[in-house]
């Protein structure tokens, strides 16, 4: 993707909310945060960044396939999704 070709808007809420965690998962998160001396928010941020680093290539492939079906560039498809969220 040509990231420099896209002008991205500021998100309305750059701190997305996590869905409800099960009791066991919640307390494992709290304990893990204490063990590495980070806040729960910092742990969630790390989890999201790690997920994107590990999985973005697969998502970019899906994005490219969708863009090709519509006859547009992956960057334009990406911006369409961005703008859907901004317009809400």
C-alpha atoms as one frame of an Amber mdcrd trajectory, in Angstrom:
protein
   0.000   0.000   0.000   1.160   3.482  -0.749   0.568   5.058   2.664   2.048
   8.400   1.583  -0.614   8.804  -1.108  -3.434   8.810   1.434  -4.531  11.659
   3.632  -6.096  10.102   6.705  -8.537  12.038   8.888  -8.146  12.179  12.648
 -10.295   9.506  14.257 -13.193  10.648  16.418 -12.118   8.281  19.142  -8.513
   7.095  18.934  -9.157   4.964  22.039 -11.459   2.186  20.893 -13.260   0.279
  23.610 -12.624  -3.399  24.184 -15.583  -5.730  24.351 -16.448  -7.382  27.634
 -13.869  -9.936  28.688 -14.670 -13.145  30.469 -13.788 -13.260  34.157 -10.732
 -15.482  33.650  -9.420 -13.377  30.726  -9.964 -10.120  32.581  -7.987 -11.216
  35.619  -5.231 -12.751  33.490  -4.916  -9.380  31.749  -4.741  -7.522  35.066
  -2.136  -9.903  36.498  -0.069  -9.859  33.268  -0.094  -6.052  33.344   1.163
  -6.056  36.930   3.873  -8.588  36.092   5.278  -6.411  33.308   4.558  -3.206
  35.236   2.236  -1.725  32.620  -1.291  -0.395  32.798  -4.158  -2.468  31.434
  -4.585   0.208  28.728  -0.924  -0.162  27.718  -1.344  -3.946  27.563  -4.390
  -3.579  25.304  -2.495  -1.150  23.078   0.369  -3.649  22.786  -2.107  -6.439
  21.987  -3.691  -4.425  19.164  -0.333  -3.421  17.682   0.885  -7.028  17.868
  -2.300  -8.280  16.197  -1.961  -5.780  13.353   1.728  -6.556  12.825   1.006
 -10.285  12.650  -2.189 -10.137  10.598  -2.148  -7.001   8.447  -0.737  -8.818
   5.404  -3.800 -11.116   5.320  -6.145  -8.154   5.746  -4.323  -6.209   3.036
  -4.791  -9.181   0.693  -8.534  -9.160   1.428  -8.619  -5.405   0.900  -6.837
  -5.758  -2.447  -9.279  -8.469  -3.567 -12.262  -6.274  -2.681 -10.686  -3.295
  -4.430 -10.043  -5.369  -7.554 -13.688  -6.511  -7.590 -14.751  -2.853  -7.566
 -12.101  -1.767 -10.062 -10.378   0.623  -7.656  -7.000   0.789  -5.952  -6.426
  -0.773  -2.523  -5.718   2.733  -1.203  -9.109   3.962  -2.409 -10.818   0.936
  -0.851  -8.970   1.582   2.414 -10.132   5.213   2.399 -13.717   4.157   1.699
 -13.661   2.076   4.874 -12.019   4.916   6.790 -14.640   7.383   5.603 -17.483
   5.031   6.537 -16.241   5.191  10.114 -15.632   8.955  10.058 -19.109   9.681
   8.708 -20.909   7.822  11.523
